[in-house]
Amino acid sequence: MSTPTAPFIRLHPQDDVLIARQQLVGGTSVENILVKGLIPAGHKVAIRDIATGQPIRRYNQIIGFASKPIQAGEHIHVHNCIIGIDKGRFERDYAFCADVQPDKPRQHRDFMGYVRKNGQVATRNYIGVLSSVNCSATVARGIADFFSRRLNPDALKNFTQIDGVVALTHGTGCGMDSSGPGIQLLRRTLAGYATHANFAGVLVVGLGCESNQLAAWLDHSHLAEGPLLRTFNIQDSGGTAKTIEKGIALIHEMLPIANACARVPCDVSHLTVGLQCGGSDGYSGISANPALGAAVDLLVAHGGTAILSETPEIYGAEHLLTRRAITREVGEKLVHRIRWWEHYTAINEGEMDNNPSPGNKAGGLTTILEKSLGAVAKGGTTNLRAVYEYAEPVREHGFVYMDTPGYDPVSATGQVAGGAKLICFTTGRGSAYGCAPSPSLKLSTNSALWLRQQDDIDINCGEIIDGTSDLQQMGERIFDLMIATASGQSSKSEQHGYGQNEFVPWQIGAVM
């Protein structure tokens, strides 16, 4: 990378672009090329002439093609760079397993976690109130609100080991095929939360006549009620007030059991981390994402697990993952999910390259190829050991992939349902997000964002752009912060009370 004093960043000798470290004005000289016009910070400037139809490279990977002639020194963005001439398919060489590496010697480190009776290890100790259907959402919130430390400070005063009682509600559960893929996804998601290590106990409230019947959900999920998993319906309980009263009583029964837990040293191999990026910018693939990747490599070296997701936002860069797949079957499963998404978007009259978002583009990202190449950097460099569908339980240790939408709340909900006990979330434009019952850490890609929104940001990876830190140093800091947060240190989002409104199961299929 270029020296910290340079006004630009060169990522690879074969690249066609430089990245502006700061706003560049017309007439500025970069590598003996005069800048033509204004180049915003984080955006790209051409370092050679590029003819119409020629590929444009960043990270020594194709990020798009010139839609018209581009002169050296010009701003490269949506006005002259597209994913392909006439929307032609951008072909990738999947080269399955070509970059698989030997496993490195295992390292050891502990965090302070809660050990459950079934052997799972938690980073938090919540009681959850879930709704089977949107119709029971208000009641679920009413039950949890009784135990809110903000609304009722004395409700949990004798239960110091409990992080809180949270309601996780959603907008579906009925008006859907009672055996179709939509309800299967919802049931799998609810089951993942009901059995999540970070919940000491869970209460699930239904209405009584919904498609997502509680008895069918329990049977489908191979779950049985007990002292720490209770279910009941509003219609059987006599209405709203009586249901809330009953729910409060059931939570009171759970509190002493949940409070009997204490943190003890636990091996990092029990830590599963979901990787997210939202509000990305031109620096995401240079600072926060690869720094998080360095932290993931450390996590994997210690036996932990990292889940990369957001399939629409790895589109065009999936070939970098298939090369790391430990078997061809793993790599082909990822490609199958890509093909599913191409079909899914097509039947909904959309396209996979309708990304980046307006905020991403304002931050310097031009095509989905460019965004994806930066996004996959969150996954570090180790072997890809498994590919999971949305909200499937993650059993494998190491670096894995879960198929999710790119919309952050939906994606993180799937990761937590799969077992993520911590979320690491990179952002370049700014994010306000939390994910109960798993704490969420925010990593800023640039120092301007850190200075503007540090109430919400846990660590500033913009120091890499500033030249005051490097990727490995920042990766070690992120890994240390993972350990501290898993051990009980509050994230910024937890301090602000985020997490209950961000439970958003993926809805697919017809609403009927």
Order of alpha helices (4+ residues) and beta strands (2+ residues): beta-beta-beta-beta-beta-beta-beta-beta-beta-beta-beta-beta-alpha-beta-alpha-beta-alpha-beta-alpha-alpha-beta-beta-alpha-beta-alpha-alpha-alpha-alpha-beta-beta-alpha-beta-beta-alpha-beta-alpha-alpha-alpha
